Amino acid sequence: MTIFKTARACLLLAACTTQSARAGNCATIPAERHFEYPWMSVERWHQMFSDQVARAAKGDVDVMFVGDSLTEMWPKALWDKNFGQLKAANFGIGGDHTGNVLWRLQDPVIAALKPKLVVLMIGVNNINLCSEGSEEVFAGIQAVVAKLRLQYPQARILLNAVLPEGAPDSDERRRIISLNQKVRALGNGKNVFFHDYSGIFMGEGGVLSRELQPDLLHFSEKGYELLAQAMRPDIEALLFSEFPPQSLGPKGRD
């Protein structure tokens, strides 16, 4: 539990200095990391990026997970169990916003990959670390989807909703709800498939479970277990079905 309290405290500290963190527009301008966060140095960010380029150089990636800490932090045992046999590779970095992802995607080695499926989960840091509104964040997610479609024309995209954080009446939650209403429209049922797994994390009245999201943002191992159970069938459908259902995923949490 302590690690999640620390992560949340660091996130709030970083959020207090967003004006320093923002080099113009976080949403649509490709940008490497320039801001030193308490939980990740710029040097560490570049090392993680270099490690991802090295992984891309090896090729043999059918499923490409792209995103921020929610992607980066998959527990290894759960990852190997659920996605290892699918030739999946993790391209998540904690703290990244859409502009950071756009910058990483333009690397020539990463661009040379030929994934069959991209699993995209991005946008929450545009809200938390860049203080962007739903229109700005939507423009960033739209730009990332367009980049993926251009760069990997053969790939399907599992476009995840920005998952809920904080209290049901918080400003962050309201922005996420507004944002997801816009992001949903990017799904076309042909090569971009929008899915919202929020229901598995929310209880009555939209209250989040600290058992699943101890800091009301990042997932516990049990949270990742539930996400894997919901996401893996959708990933397999998009990988192996010629005509996958346009509406997949669970309806909610019991």
ABEGO torsion letter per residue (X at the ends): XAAAAAAAAAAAAAAAAAAAABBEBAAABBBBBABBBAABBAAAAAAAAAAAAAAAAAEGBABBBBEBAAAAABBAAAAAAAAAAAGBBBABBBGBBAAAAAAAAABAAAAABBBABBBBBBGAAAAAAAGBBAAAAAAAAAAAAAAAAAABAABBBBBBBBBBBEBAABAAAAAAAAAAAAAAAABAGAABBBBBAAAAABBBGGBBBAAABAAGABBBAAAAAAAAAAAAAAAAAAAABABBBABBEBAEBX
